[in-house]
Amino acid sequence: MNPDASIVQAARAVAQDRAQALVCAGGTGAALAAGLFNIKRARGIHRPALALVLPVPGRPVTLLDVGANVQARAEHLEQFAYMGAALAQTLLGVERARVGLLSNGEEAERGSPLVVEAHARLRERLASDTSAFELVGNVEGGDLVSGAADVIVTDGLTGNVALKTMEGVSQTLLRAIRDAAMSSTRAKLGGLLLTPALRGLREEIDPEGQGGAYLLGLRRLGVVPHGGFARHGFAQAILRAERAVNEDLGGRTHAALARAGALRRATPVSAQIASLPGNDA
């Protein structure tokens, strides 16, 4: 990565305490790389995650990961669950978040080996402490908008596909409504009556209104707006970053993981030496 690139310079400013949060549009990979190499992961974090508050009318849903990790392990999803619950509590006012794992069925044994293992790990950890959040179990794709959970956890590949599908469907639906409202004189008259309500709905589900995804798990907060956002979306990203800093989202997320004992333990130096080639005797 070019050290003179603006995204690298911005990440360095955050790492050097000349700024408190990173806001960068464009490629997710570039934002993640700049954050990892400059701001660094927070202590005990396996992988950073991108968490997006989906603009679901009535009750927003936090989905993570939406693109930072194409491949993930069960312990990663475990940490994502605590990250998402902390975000929902800090920024959305959800006292005890309902957390679900995105799968192809509600039963505990359904889903990929990754989902099954993550489900079991979370059940075991929450058996001794249920205060962090409520695990509702597996949820299906339709539950992204049904209100079945406040936080939905998955790997970055699945989460990104789900997100792009939702965005595509919502935009297609809005265009279809607009075209139907302009299809005849009668429809145009009806459309005029519905305009205020439809304008409010459009603003409520507008992806730009959310400002982008929160990059959690670094030593400082990041917000990654969509590369196609206009000035309104980017302005919202800056406002979201300011609020998250003021509410100490990063610190509260890390504290939630620490209380649950879900932080990665450092490998002792003796174990690192023993794992080197030639030291297996």
BELSUL-V623338 format. One line per field, one symbol per residue. ss: DSSP state (a for helix, b for strand, c for the rest). phi: phi as a letter, one per 30 degrees, with the letter a starting at -180 (. if undefined). psi: psi as a letter, one per 40 degrees, with the letter a starting at -180 (. if undefined). Layout:
ss = ???
phi = ???
psi = ???
//
This chain:
ss = cccccaaaaaaaaaacccccbbbccccaaaaaaaaaaaacbcccccccbbbbbbccccccbbbbcccccccccaaaaaaaaaaaaaaaaaaacccccbbbbbccccccccccaaaaaaaaaaaaaacccccccbbbbbbcaaaaccccccbbbccaaaaaaaaaaaaaaaaaaaaaaaaaacccaaaaaaaaaaaaaaaaaaaaacaaaaccbbbbcbccbbbbccccccaaaaaaaaaaaaaaaaccaaaaaaaaaaaaccccccccaaaaaaccccccc
phi = .ddcdddddddddddcidacacbbcjdddddddddddcdiddeicdbdbcccddddejbdbccadcldbdcbcddddddeddddddddddcciddbdccbcdbcadddddjdedddddeddddddddcacddacddjdbceddebdidbdbbcadddddddddddddddddddddddddddcdaddddddddddeeddddddddcdedddijcdccjcdbdbbcdddcdddddddddddddddddddhddddddddddddicdddddeedddddddejccd
psi = hheeiddddddddddefeieihhhiahddddddddddddiiihehdhiihhhhhghhdhihhhiifedhdiiiddddddddddddddddddefhdgihhihhaeidideiiidddddddddddddedeheddihheaiiiddedeeedidhhhiidddddddddddddddddddddddddeedidddddddddeddddddddddehdddeeaihhieidiiihgiideiaddddddddddddddddefdddddddddddefeihhihiddddddeihefe.
//
